[in-house]
Amino acid sequence: MEAELRACKDLVDLVAAAWPSAADRQSQGDHEWSDFDPHVVDAVRADHPDLPPAAIALSLRVWGRMHGPVALEVYGHLRTQTRAPDKVYRAEMADLISSLGLT
């Protein structure tokens, strides 16, 4: 759990830095603090007390968008679809960065 919490914390830090520009670009959902593991909530609220629960959800979505293309490549699911999976990954990361308002 420690590695996952560290990774999540780093992504929350990224989202927290982007939140002023990212918040209006994202689906907010109806997230509540109780939707998340108490250890994650405690860590986030200690470091970013003004961040809403939707920011944790966005952090998890960012993690999924970063990990998804890598997992597809590692498990061979992209090889039959594209000869340039690196281009797919770079395009996904560019879109992710843009969706956070970081460009």
C-alpha positions in Angstrom: 0.0 0.0 0.0 2.9 2.4 0.7 4.0 2.5 -3.0 0.4 3.1 -4.1 -0.1 5.9 -1.5 3.2 7.6 -2.7 2.1 7.4 -6.3 -1.3 8.8 -5.5 0.2 11.6 -3.3 2.5 12.7 -6.2 -0.5 12.7 -8.6 -2.6 14.6 -6.1 0.3 17.2 -5.8 0.2 17.5 -9.6 -3.6 17.9 -9.6 -3.5 20.3 -6.7 -1.1 22.5 -8.6 -3.3 22.4 -11.7 -6.6 22.6 -9.9 -7.2 26.3 -10.4 -7.2 25.8 -14.2 -8.2 22.2 -14.2 -11.4 22.3 -12.1 -13.6 23.9 -14.7 -12.3 21.5 -17.4 -13.3 18.4 -15.5 -16.4 16.4 -14.7 -16.8 17.1 -11.0 -19.1 14.1 -10.2 -20.7 13.9 -6.8 -17.6 12.7 -4.9 -17.5 12.8 -1.1 -14.6 12.2 1.2 -16.2 8.9 2.3 -15.7 7.6 -1.3 -12.0 7.3 -0.7 -9.7 5.3 1.6 -9.3 7.1 4.9 -5.4 6.9 4.6 -5.6 8.7 1.3 -8.0 11.3 2.6 -5.9 12.0 5.6 -2.7 12.4 3.5 -4.5 14.7 0.9 -6.2 16.8 3.5 -3.0 17.2 5.5 -1.1 18.5 2.4 -4.0 20.2 0.6 -6.7 21.2 3.0 -8.7 23.2 0.5 -8.7 20.6 -2.2 -12.2 19.0 -2.8 -12.9 15.3 -3.1 -13.3 15.7 -6.8 -9.5 16.4 -7.0 -8.7 12.9 -5.6 -11.0 11.4 -8.2 -9.2 13.4 -10.9 -5.9 12.2 -9.5 -7.0 8.6 -9.9 -8.3 9.3 -13.4 -4.9 10.9 -14.3 -3.2 7.7 -13.0 -5.4 5.6 -15.1 -4.7 7.7 -18.2 -1.0 7.4 -17.6 -1.0 3.7 -16.8 -3.6 2.5 -19.3 -1.5 2.9 -22.5 1.5 1.4 -20.8 -0.5 -1.6 -19.6 -1.9 -2.1 -23.1 1.6 -2.1 -24.6 3.1 -4.3 -21.9 0.5 -7.0 -22.4 0.7 -6.9 -26.1 -2.7 -5.4 -26.9 -1.3 -2.5 -28.9 1.1 -4.5 -31.1 -1.7 -5.7 -33.4 -3.2 -2.2 -33.6 -0.3 0.1 -34.2 3.4 0.0 -35.1 4.0 3.2 -33.1 2.6 2.8 -29.6 4.9 5.6 -28.4 3.0 8.0 -30.6 -0.3 6.9 -29.0 1.2 7.4 -25.5 2.6 10.8 -26.3 -0.7 11.9 -27.8 -2.5 10.7 -24.7 -0.1 12.6 -22.4 -0.5 15.7 -24.5 -4.2 15.5 -24.2 -4.0 14.8 -20.5 -1.7 17.9 -20.0 -4.1 20.0 -22.0 -7.1 18.7 -20.1 -5.5 19.9 -16.9 -4.9 23.4 -18.3 -1.1 23.0 -18.2 -0.4 24.1 -21.7 
